[in-house]
Amino acid sequence: MAGPEPWPSPPPGIRKVADAWEWRRAIASEHGPPETLTRLVLLAMSLHMNPDGSRCFVGARSLAAEAALNKDTVIRHRVAAVRAGWLIPPSAGRHATRQEWRPCLPPLSDQPGQWKTPAV
């Protein structure tokens, strides 16, 4: 029997966030995820983030309840966020009991490796 499927790897060039507010502003900006539900899932995750933006502790069931989505939809959009460079997944795999996520910012396509937080 095979183990749980591993999370996809985030793209190269991502960077750590300065704090939770920077991540929220970036998600809500014109450079944020194009899918509305991906934005919703990430903003709901931000409610569980440490203020310094270092990590987030929340499971798919809790996010599903808070965002009024089903668990599979939450998981699908978290996978999309990992692929796009918005999240670093838990190192223990998809079925870990402790869901420790690390927020990050993807590179902008015209400035690889650089992210300018939009003005508020």
Disulfide bonds with the S-S distance in Angstrom:
none
